[in-house]
Amino acid sequence: MSNHIINRRDLIAGGAALTIGVAMPRAAEAKAAQIVNPLVLQRADPQVSRHDGWFYFTGSVPEYDRIVLRRARTVAGLKDAPERVIWRRPASGKMAGYIWAPEIHHFDGKWHFYFAAGNGDDKFHIRTYVLQGKGANPLTADWSLLGQFETPWDSFTLDSTIFEHKGTRYICWAQKEPGIETNSNLYLAPLKTPTTLAAPPARLTVPTLDWEVLGFKVAEGPALLARNGKLFLTYSASATDARYCLGMLTADADADIMNPASWTKSPVPVFATSEVNKVFGPGHNSFVVDEQGRDLLVYHGRDYREIKGDPLFDPNRHARVQRVQYRADGTPDFGVPVGNGSLR
């Protein structure tokens, strides 16, 4: 099962994709594990996931040249955990361009890294690829390249995430569909193999609202949170500067999630820049349940607004953590990005 989706069963078990019976940290240790923002400096597109009592962290590095991973027994411990390079891009040719937004998932008894890569002669020729790792510990696993993730179109493709729902494994990703004048839309499909689809994809959303098209027409970085009989799919919109923000699609858990009509889009951003707390351009998030059973939103943001040059090459998108609250109707309330320091 993917360790990216959070559902009620996982919460009862103590964490997303946490195996029943795994020893949990003692109460005193858990209480002492104070998360401090930023969690990890200069790591954009952060994913924190949980498997067999460990928390794993990965994200984009400013050089866009490698895939990194660290692990710890607590979310707070990821801050100072040793980081290992899992894979480096080749010196030339295919996948020698920009390496973006890796995500790690464990299913079918193996580890899988989904990541986007450009080519050496065209760094923005972005497609999605899959690494597979054999071994209990992904930091020391035997990793090999399975190949390119296959979609109906050979076009700009990135930000794949994996989750299971009602016994079916799905992949959700961002792609530029030929004939639609956007930078990327969100798509959903069941997986047949780690690199192939079991059915044609559903186009879940196209960026059309004013806050989705600032600088670029973007819907990317999907992440799924399952709670209270609903599926909440967050995504990032607009350019990667202070205008970057989170939107959200909502569907009933019992609905046909492959039917785009089952999903309702929030008319406004659900998480955006906080001038007061000095967190700018919050986005590309993941969800995880911490060692105390609390839902956490993990995302990146800068601590200043003004950027010199292309924001894509500003290195200071830091990984940050926010607690998820819930409204009376069961929908998540992400609030505003909290400032630097200990997370209360």
PAMITOR-69614 format. One line per 5 residues: number of its first residue (from 1); their letters; for each residue x negated, y negated, z negated of N, C-alpha, C. Coordinates in steps of 0.001 Angstrom, whole numbers, plus 500000, padded with zeros to 6 digits. Layout:
# residues N
NUM> a> X Y Z X Y Z X Y Z | ...
***
This chain:
# residues 344
1> msnhi> 499158 501204 500000 500000 500000 500000 499131 498756 500000 | 499569 497764 500707 498837 496504 500711 498759 495925 499313 | 497658 495224 499044 497547 494542 497760 497832 493060 497913 | 498514 492681 499006 498787 491250 499228 500215 490887 498830 | 501162 491773 499122 502532 491480 498734 502679 491657 497232
6> inrrd> 503482 490811 496612 503808 490959 495203 505292 491273 495118 | 505655 492380 494486 507060 492666 494296 507336 493001 492842 | 508620 493140 492531 509018 493320 491142 508466 494610 490562 | 508429 495680 491361 507873 496928 490872 506420 496762 490445 | 505637 496016 491248 504245 495785 490910 504111 495000 489619
11> liagg> 505018 494017 489413 504939 493216 488201 505159 494080 486979 | 506126 494990 487073 506380 495872 485944 505166 496750 485683 | 504525 497194 486764 503343 498037 486612 502156 497257 486104 | 502221 495940 486208 501152 495102 485676 500370 494355 486706 | 500683 494517 488004 499956 493748 489007 500255 494251 490388
16> aalti> 499954 493410 491383 500231 493775 492764 499383 494958 493157 | 500040 496035 493647 499375 497240 494096 498477 497822 493025 | 498800 497646 491769 498012 498177 490678 498501 499578 490365 | 497610 500548 490405 497984 501927 490180 498439 502125 488745 | 499542 502839 488555 500054 503098 487221 499024 503902 486441
21> gvamp> 498784 503486 485206 497865 504195 484336 496481 503595 484284 | 496169 502613 485154 494865 501964 485109 494745 501150 483837 | 493613 501261 483172 493428 500549 481905 493436 499053 482139 | 494144 498323 481308 494217 496877 481395 493253 496257 480404 | 492789 495034 480626 491920 494372 479673 492621 494236 478324
26> raaea> 491850 494316 477245 492416 494119 475928 492997 492727 475827 | 494011 492545 474969 494713 491269 474869 493761 490126 474577 | 492807 490358 473706 491871 489288 473360 491029 488891 474560 | 490630 489898 475368 489823 489600 476553 490648 488823 477573 | 491913 489262 477767 492773 488582 478737 493023 487144 478320
31> kaaqi> 493254 486926 477036 493516 485578 476539 492305 484680 476720 | 491114 485271 476621 489888 484474 476717 489531 484127 478161 | 490161 484824 479117 489827 484611 480521 490550 483376 481034 | 489982 482222 480830 490591 480950 481214 490191 480575 482634 | 491177 480434 483506 490907 480033 484881 490564 478552 484917
36> vnplv> 489528 478216 485651 489100 476831 485803 489098 476477 487284 | 489756 475381 487640 489785 474901 489022 488686 473886 489275 | 488047 473939 490459 488243 474925 491516 487726 476308 491091 | 488360 477363 491598 487935 478709 491244 486624 479061 491929 | 486539 478838 493238 485314 479113 494002 485093 477949 494955
41> lqrad> 483909 477359 494890 483584 476213 495738 483334 476643 497184 | 483740 475782 498096 483460 475931 499527 483869 477297 500081 | 485042 477718 499679 485622 478938 500240 487058 478621 500645 | 487265 478440 501944 488593 478121 502474 489373 479403 502727 | 490662 479268 503009 491526 480405 503355 491394 481537 502340
46> pqvsr> 491486 481243 501044 491146 482254 500041 492218 483326 499887 | 491760 484533 499689 492642 485638 499326 492118 486268 498042 | 492979 486338 497032 492709 487132 495839 493699 488280 495835 | 493187 489493 495759 494027 490682 495745 493602 491568 494582 | 494410 492587 494317 494182 493424 493143 494338 494893 493508
51> hdgwf> 493395 495702 493044 493450 497131 493327 492657 497884 492263 | 493281 498901 491682 492636 499767 490694 491963 498987 489565 | 492653 497949 489066 492134 497217 487918 491089 496166 488240 | 490781 495963 489520 489819 494934 489933 490544 493850 490727 | 490042 492620 490577 490474 491515 491426 489391 491284 492474
56> yftgs> 489815 491098 493721 488890 490876 494831 489131 489498 495428 | 488040 488847 495797 488132 487512 496389 487358 487486 497697 | 488002 486929 498736 487327 486660 499993 487860 485353 500554 | 487177 484800 501529 487593 483552 502150 486616 483145 503239 | 486956 482100 503953 486074 481576 505004 484916 480810 504377
61> vpeyd> 483715 481020 504905 482548 480262 504456 482346 479083 505408 | 481704 477994 504951 481571 476807 505811 480820 477063 507109 | 479915 478057 507109 479145 478353 508326 479949 479167 509337 | 481065 479745 508902 481918 480569 509773 481123 481672 510470 | 480217 482308 509724 479326 483286 510349 479336 484668 509701
66> rivlr> 480146 484876 508639 480070 486145 507922 481342 486381 507113 | 481486 487611 506632 482577 487988 505741 481978 488302 504381 | 482518 487665 503340 481989 487841 501993 483071 488403 501071 | 482616 488990 499969 483537 489588 499012 482914 489572 497628 | 483735 489330 496630 483323 489451 495233 484465 490076 494448
71> rartv> 484149 490636 493274 485189 491230 492453 484903 491000 490978 | 485987 491051 490182 485877 490868 488737 487088 491509 488079 | 487007 491700 486757 488123 492302 486023 489233 491305 485734 | 488943 490011 485854 489945 488973 485655 489863 487986 486812 | 490931 487237 487026 490898 486202 488060 489855 485151 487710
76> aglkd> 489803 484764 486433 488822 483770 486001 487394 484240 486276 | 487164 485539 486143 485830 486081 486337 485324 486010 487760 | 486222 485779 488724 485800 485666 490119 484915 484443 490341 | 485059 483465 489474 484300 482211 489639 482800 482451 489680 | 482306 483299 488797 480866 483533 488700 480460 484937 489125
81> aperv> 481392 485677 489722 481072 487041 490152 480080 487018 491309 | 479162 487979 491354 478228 488051 492491 478988 488235 493796 | 478489 487616 494834 479132 487692 496145 478265 488511 497091 | 478908 489414 497817 478182 490273 498752 478646 489998 500173 | 477712 490037 501099 478047 489916 502522 478438 491290 503040
86> iwrrp> 479665 491414 503508 480174 492678 504033 479810 492857 505501 | 479821 491748 506239 479591 491811 507683 479108 490459 508168 | 478185 490467 509107 477716 489235 509768 478029 489307 511255 | 478317 488160 511827 478607 488131 513255 477342 488472 514047 | 477486 489052 515234 476314 489319 516080 475696 488021 516596
91> asgkm> 474495 488105 517075 473782 486915 517544 474364 486361 518832 | 475030 487206 519628 475595 486743 520896 476721 487679 521305 | 477479 487231 522305 478529 488069 522854 479825 487994 522071 | 480596 489072 522145 481893 489127 521500 481745 489039 519986 | 482609 488264 519349 482634 488051 517898 481434 487250 517384
96> agyiw> 480694 486598 518268 479547 485793 517853 479916 484337 517613 | 481220 484019 517696 481679 482655 517454 482131 482453 516019 | 483120 481601 515834 483595 481292 514481 484294 482502 513861 | 483954 482770 512606 484571 483844 511840 485485 483197 510806 | 486779 483477 510902 487766 482778 510088 488637 483740 509277
101> apeih> 489031 483282 508125 490158 483787 507330 490204 485307 507164 | 489172 485911 506577 489252 487354 506326 490262 487682 505230 | 490882 488832 505359 491746 489382 504303 491410 490848 504129 | 491349 491299 502874 491055 492697 502580 492323 493396 502085 | 492567 494603 502609 493728 495394 502227 493324 496855 502112
106> hfdgk> 493918 497561 501167 493646 498982 500981 494907 499771 501309 | 494823 500628 502311 495939 501522 502640 495401 502750 503352 | 496182 503816 503304 495788 505107 503882 494437 505585 503352 | 494161 505242 502091 492936 505707 501459 491669 505010 501898 | 491790 503926 502665 490610 503201 503153 490806 501699 502977
111> whfyf> 489691 500985 503011 489708 499530 502966 489760 498979 504389 | 490438 497846 504546 490518 497202 505855 490323 495696 505697 | 489449 495145 506493 489279 493692 506595 489870 493237 507925 | 490840 492334 507861 491364 491667 509049 490745 490279 509108 | 490198 489909 510254 489545 488604 510372 489629 488116 511807
116> aagng> 489493 486815 511968 489503 486199 513292 488075 485865 513703 | 487768 486061 514987 486421 485796 515488 486475 485243 516898 | 485613 484264 517162 485443 483750 518504 484295 484455 519204 | 484033 484080 520454 482927 484657 521208 481726 483729 521205 | 480570 484271 521516 479356 483470 521511 479378 482342 522511
121> ddkfh> 479964 482584 523682 480015 481542 524717 481245 480657 524603 | 482160 481003 523696 483357 480199 523464 483814 480469 522033 | 483331 479663 521115 483590 479913 519692 485065 479836 519328 | 485858 479128 520163 487284 479007 519888 488118 480052 520636 | 487451 481008 521272 488165 482135 521875 488502 483101 520738
126> irtyv> 489443 482681 519897 489719 483368 518637 490686 484541 518847 | 490239 485719 518422 491080 486911 518402 490900 487588 517042 | 491775 488522 516718 491725 489194 515416 491120 490586 515557 | 490263 490931 514606 489571 492216 514598 489740 492875 513236 | 489449 494182 513203 489625 494950 511978 488368 495746 511672
131> lqgkg> 487870 495589 510440 486830 496447 509899 487470 497481 508992 | 486921 498680 508969 487401 499716 508058 486259 500175 507170 | 486563 500311 505860 485551 500710 504897 485940 501979 504168 | 485009 502904 504055 485227 504159 503348 484443 504141 502047 | 485142 504383 500938 484510 504370 499631 485400 503673 498627
136> anplt> 485266 504040 497360 486124 503470 496323 485857 501995 496097 | 484602 501597 496190 484204 500211 495948 483933 499528 497279 | 484745 498543 497677 484531 497916 498986 483210 497154 499087 | 482627 496774 497954 481349 496080 498012 480221 496994 498470 | 480389 498292 498272 479359 499252 498672 479889 500264 499680
141> adwsl> 481075 500021 500220 481693 500964 501161 480920 501016 502476 | 481171 502066 503218 480607 502226 504551 481557 501568 505540 | 481189 500376 506026 482066 499588 506888 481738 499797 508361 | 482776 499879 509179 482601 499979 510624 483700 499194 511314 | 483471 498787 512540 484444 498013 513306 485416 498951 513992
146> lgqfe> 486714 498823 513655 487734 499624 514326 488051 499070 515705 | 488063 497748 515823 488349 497139 517111 489229 495915 516986 | 489739 495444 518112 490568 494251 518159 492019 494606 517876 | 492667 493755 517126 494099 493881 516867 494846 493582 518166 | 495718 494506 518582 496386 494404 519870 497753 493740 519739
151> tpwds> 497955 492661 520466 499239 491962 520521 499692 491893 521975 | 500933 491499 522229 501419 491461 523621 500693 490475 524519 | 500025 489466 523917 499369 488447 524731 497894 488351 524343 | 497054 488134 525320 495630 487898 525056 495453 486398 524874 | 495690 485933 523638 495646 484503 523354 495162 484274 521927
156> ftlds> 494954 483033 521594 494494 482590 520274 495295 483300 519174 | 494607 484110 518340 495268 484955 517344 494457 484938 516053 | 495116 484726 514925 494390 484634 513657 495323 484861 512469 | 494717 484908 511276 495446 484877 510001 496415 486040 509819 | 495928 487250 509987 496773 488421 509792 496857 488794 508313
161> tifeh> 498046 489167 507861 498250 489674 506519 499094 490935 506605 | 498889 491849 505667 499558 493148 505673 500429 493260 504429 | 501633 493851 504573 502448 494144 503400 503355 495328 503701 | 503871 495950 502657 504839 497018 502810 506190 496565 502277 | 507234 496953 502986 508593 496617 502574 509512 497774 502940
166> kgtry> 510161 498324 501924 511088 499443 502100 510450 500591 502873 | 509210 500905 502511 508521 502053 503072 507867 501840 504421 | 507946 500632 504961 507331 500329 506255 506204 499331 506064 | 505084 499593 506717 503950 498667 506656 504064 497659 507801 | 504002 496384 507442 504138 495296 508409 502847 494480 508494
171> icwaq> 502699 493840 509622 501647 492837 509784 502312 491532 510218 | 501887 490448 509607 502361 489113 509975 501137 488296 510353 | 501230 487537 511436 500064 486815 511917 500479 485550 512664 | 499477 484729 512992 499682 483497 513752 499088 483672 515147 | 499804 483154 516158 499310 483297 517529 499886 482204 518415
176> kepgi> 499111 481843 519429 499582 480916 520456 500234 481760 521555 | 501551 481642 521675 502264 482433 522678 502304 481676 523999 | 501896 482303 525093 501962 481641 526395 503376 481148 526696 | 503452 479919 527173 504738 479337 527528 505361 478499 526430 | 504786 478527 525229 505269 477708 524123 504176 476697 523779
181> etnsn> 504496 475431 523833 503486 474379 523663 503235 474076 522184 | 502691 475052 521486 502250 474877 520106 500860 475473 519970 | 500195 475170 518858 498893 475777 518595 499038 477200 518083 | 500058 477434 517245 500312 478794 516765 501699 478888 516150 | 502314 480056 516312 503591 480399 515703 503373 481622 514817
186> lylap> 504381 481999 514043 504269 483183 513194 505028 484355 513800 | 504401 485536 513722 504972 486754 514281 504938 487870 513232 | 505866 488827 513387 505984 489947 512460 506253 491216 513241 | 505607 492322 512812 505851 493615 513450 505409 494732 512516 | 506019 495903 512627 505516 497060 511890 504209 497551 512520
191> lktpt> 503351 498120 511689 502074 498634 512182 502190 500118 512523 | 501592 500519 513639 501468 501922 514000 500136 502468 513518 | 499071 501750 513831 497719 502022 513339 497173 500697 512834 | 496002 500676 512210 495477 499387 511748 495316 498340 512847 | 495242 498770 514109 495027 497815 515193 496168 497749 516202
196> tlaap> 497215 498564 516032 498289 498582 517025 499654 498445 516355 | 500614 497930 517126 501971 497709 516635 502866 498908 516916 | 503841 499111 516037 504814 500186 516219 506054 499715 516956 | 506182 498399 517153 507344 497831 517837 506978 496443 518339 | 507714 495918 519307 507445 494547 519757 507607 493565 518608
201> parlt> 506817 492499 518587 506875 491550 517475 508100 490653 517517 | 508471 490182 516336 509503 489155 516212 508819 487816 515982 | 509270 486791 516706 508757 485448 516473 509581 484829 515345 | 508964 484670 514178 509706 484210 513005 509921 482712 512983 | 508916 481958 513404 509073 480500 513353 508109 479826 514312
206> vptld> 508547 478691 514816 507750 477813 515678 507691 476454 514992 | 506520 475821 514902 506440 474512 514252 507123 473433 515084 | 508191 472865 514507 508942 471816 515187 509245 470630 514275 | 509241 470842 512966 509578 469768 512033 508436 468763 511950 | 508757 467532 511537 507751 466469 511586 506509 466787 510756
211> wevlg> 506662 467466 509618 505529 467789 508758 504749 469019 509223 | 505246 469713 510259 504554 470878 510807 503682 470541 512011 | 503799 469319 512529 503173 468996 513814 502257 467778 513718 | 501774 467469 512517 500896 466318 512327 499469 466677 512741 | 499005 466089 513813 497674 466407 514327 497697 467597 515258
216> fkvae> 498225 468704 514796 498391 469911 515608 499741 470546 515264 | 500290 471284 516228 501554 472000 516005 501219 473393 515498 | 501277 473548 514176 500701 474730 513545 501672 475412 512593 | 501745 476744 512703 502272 477618 511659 501264 478756 511556 | 500600 478871 510422 499509 479833 510276 499394 480257 508814
221> gpall> 498468 481171 508536 498170 481569 507167 499343 482129 506390 | 500118 483096 506929 501273 483611 506195 500869 484397 504951 | 501729 484355 503936 501538 485130 502701 502906 485460 502138 | 503098 486702 501695 504416 487147 501260 504495 487334 499759 | 505599 486823 499188 505935 486987 497777 507342 487564 497703
226> arngk> 507490 488746 497094 508801 489389 496964 509257 489275 495516 | 510372 488576 495325 510883 488363 493978 512410 488184 494019 | 513068 488681 492994 514474 488352 492746 515380 488650 493938 | 515109 489785 494606 515935 490187 495736 515698 489406 497007 | 514621 488647 497066 514301 487822 498233 512857 488055 498682
231> lflty> 512600 487759 499930 511245 487700 500459 510933 486247 500767 | 509846 485758 500208 509417 484380 500424 508095 484417 501198 | 508125 483919 502418 506949 483928 503275 506430 482502 503415 | 505329 482211 502734 504735 480884 502866 503813 480849 504079 | 503591 479652 504601 502692 479468 505733 502153 478042 505688
236> sasat> 501089 477805 506429 500463 476481 506454 500801 475765 507748 | 500875 474420 507658 501316 473625 508800 500448 472382 508961 | 500394 471878 510206 499698 470637 510580 498175 470786 510541 | 497486 469662 510757 496030 469664 510833 495412 469975 509473 | 494134 470394 509483 493479 470862 508261 492878 469734 507424
241> daryc> 493456 468541 507502 493029 467438 506646 494057 467274 505527 | 494237 466060 505028 495167 465833 503911 496619 466104 504285 | 496902 466237 505577 498266 466509 506020 498627 467992 505959 | 497655 468833 505780 497877 470284 505674 498781 470560 504481 | 499719 471478 504640 500697 471736 503576 501303 473117 503768
246> lgmlt> 502097 473538 502787 502766 474835 502863 504247 474665 503174 | 504729 475464 504104 506144 475642 504327 506542 477022 503829 | 507823 477364 503923 508271 478665 503441 509502 479149 504188 | 509475 480429 504554 510633 481121 505106 511185 482046 504029 | 512516 482190 503983 513167 483021 502980 514136 483983 503645
251> adada> 514096 485250 503188 515030 486259 503685 515513 487109 502518 | 516717 487653 502618 517185 488621 501644 516376 489902 501794 | 516043 490524 500670 515243 491744 500712 515938 492868 501467 | 517277 492864 501511 518023 493909 502198 518329 493569 503657 | 517894 492426 504118 518170 492017 505495 517248 492735 506470
256> dimnp> 517577 492645 507748 516697 493126 508809 515628 492060 509024 | 514448 492287 508435 513433 491227 508475 512809 491065 509851 | 513091 491988 510779 512619 491827 512150 513565 490955 512979 | 514662 490564 512388 515580 489643 513050 515243 488226 512594 | 514745 487369 513477 514389 486005 513058 515536 485265 512380
261> aswtk> 516779 485619 512720 517929 484950 512111 518069 485275 510629 | 517370 486313 510160 517413 486663 508738 516610 485703 507884 | 515777 484903 508522 514872 484012 507797 515350 482569 507879 | 515292 481886 506738 515656 480470 506664 514413 479650 506332 | 514197 478597 507101 513023 477747 506882 513347 476597 505935
266> spvpv> 512437 476351 505003 512583 475178 504143 512481 473915 504997 | 513374 472952 504799 513341 471735 505629 512209 470785 505258 | 511586 471006 504112 510492 470147 503640 509339 471024 503178 | 508131 470481 503079 507020 471278 502548 507305 471734 501119 | 506820 472920 500780 507002 473424 499419 505754 473197 498563
271> fatse> 504677 472703 499184 503425 472434 498459 502609 471503 499337 | 502226 470348 498789 501575 469330 499610 500581 468523 498776 | 499850 467641 499436 498823 466816 498808 499331 466097 497558 | 498486 466067 496531 498770 465291 495320 497718 464199 495183 | 498133 462964 495457 497223 461834 495283 496835 461675 493804
276> vnkvf> 497809 461879 492918 497566 461695 491486 496529 462684 490978 | 496663 463958 491361 495743 464991 490870 494523 465182 491749 | 494447 464411 492834 493296 464427 493739 493040 465814 494316 | 494099 466385 494864 493989 467635 495623 494629 467373 496984 | 493823 467464 498032 494258 467046 499361 494263 468228 500333
281> gpghn> 495323 468302 501110 495441 469333 502131 495548 470743 501596 | 496396 470981 500593 496498 472334 500053 497136 473283 501059 | 496539 474460 501224 497110 475388 502181 496388 476705 502258 | 496751 477464 503243 496291 478834 503513 496150 479631 502209 | 497283 480033 501701 497331 480638 500369 497440 482150 500400
286> sfvvd> 497308 482743 499220 497665 484140 498964 498334 484186 497602 | 498912 485329 497258 499541 485521 495953 498919 486717 495253 | 498855 486631 493914 498367 487758 493130 498993 487685 491742 | 499118 488835 491085 499560 488888 489695 498317 489014 488836 | 498157 488122 487852 496943 488147 487041 497007 489241 485982
291> eqgrd> 495955 489328 485185 495844 490389 484195 496857 490263 483065 | 497508 489101 482978 498550 488896 481981 499952 489021 482575 | 500031 489438 483836 501321 489651 484476 501974 488416 485047 | 501206 487349 485235 501758 486097 485757 501499 485975 487249 | 502480 485446 487970 502312 485206 489399 501420 483989 489621
296> llvyh> 500446 484142 490507 499529 483055 490835 499556 482756 492324 | 499505 481478 492644 499308 480985 494004 497835 480633 494138 | 497168 481213 495116 495751 480929 495388 495688 480208 496731 | 494986 479094 496801 494981 478286 498015 493687 477486 498086 | 493470 476782 499181 492320 475882 499235 492785 474427 499306
301> grdyr> 491918 473537 498857 492188 472106 498921 490905 471327 498715 | 490889 470107 499218 489745 469213 498985 490056 468286 497817 | 489007 467677 497245 489230 466721 496157 489031 465285 496624 | 489090 465075 497938 489056 463717 498501 489825 463703 499808 | 490319 462524 500176 491134 462384 501381 490303 462124 502627
306> eikgd> 489380 461181 502532 488649 460733 503724 487614 461762 504158 | 487630 462095 505444 486720 463083 506007 486000 462458 507191 | 484703 462671 507263 483927 462190 508400 483887 463281 509461 | 484367 462951 510665 484348 463920 511743 485496 464905 511669 | 485321 466018 512353 486347 467060 512425 486515 467713 511057
311> plfdp> 487744 467719 510508 487942 468326 509188 487591 469807 509137 | 487614 470463 510290 487257 471875 510323 485811 472104 509881 | 484976 471081 510038 483562 471226 509704 483179 470488 508426 | 484167 470010 507703 483920 469510 506355 483897 470733 505433 | 482812 470969 504687 482668 472240 503965 483454 472347 502668
316> nrhar> 484031 471239 502195 484517 471214 500814 485997 471541 500643 | 486412 472616 501300 487722 473189 500996 487484 474259 499929 | 487896 473971 498722 487604 474849 497588 488801 475739 497282 | 488525 476965 496840 489587 477874 496420 490113 477445 495055 | 491435 477367 494943 492084 476870 493738 493232 477808 493342
321> vqrvq> 493683 477680 492101 494724 478568 491571 495816 477751 490905 | 497052 478198 491087 498232 477533 490545 499195 478592 490026 | 499817 478367 488890 500831 479304 488412 502136 479072 489157 | 502847 480162 489457 504136 480086 490136 505242 480095 489092 | 506128 479125 489176 507312 479070 488329 508534 479429 489186
326> yradg> 509662 479688 488522 510865 480062 489262 512047 479213 488823 | 512835 478798 489807 514041 478034 489523 515157 478967 489051 | 516254 478387 488630 517382 479175 488130 517945 480111 489196 | 517824 479720 490473 518351 480570 491546 517353 481634 491997 | 516193 481729 491322 515212 482757 491632 514188 482393 492670
331> tpdfg> 514262 481189 493239 513289 480771 494238 512025 480237 493562 | 510863 480435 494180 509630 479952 493569 509519 478441 493619 | 508952 477890 492566 508680 476455 492481 507183 476312 492289 | 506489 475867 493336 505033 475747 493275 504594 474435 492641 | 505509 473507 492490 505161 472223 491882 504226 471421 492763
336> vpvgn> 503307 470698 492136 502278 469947 492852 500925 470536 492477 | 499935 470422 493347 498615 470945 493005 498078 470329 491713 | 497642 471200 490799 497084 470702 489545 495655 470245 489772 | 495189 469351 488909 493839 468806 489052 492753 469762 488605 | 491523 469288 488692 490380 470096 488278 490387 470339 486782
341> gslr> 489816 471467 486391 489721 471799 484971 490457 473077 484650 | 490610 473346 483358 491248 474584 482911 492721 474609 483318 | 493149 475782 483799 494542 475946 484202 495378 476233 482965 | 496363 475412 482704 497205 475574 481511 498393 476475 481834
***
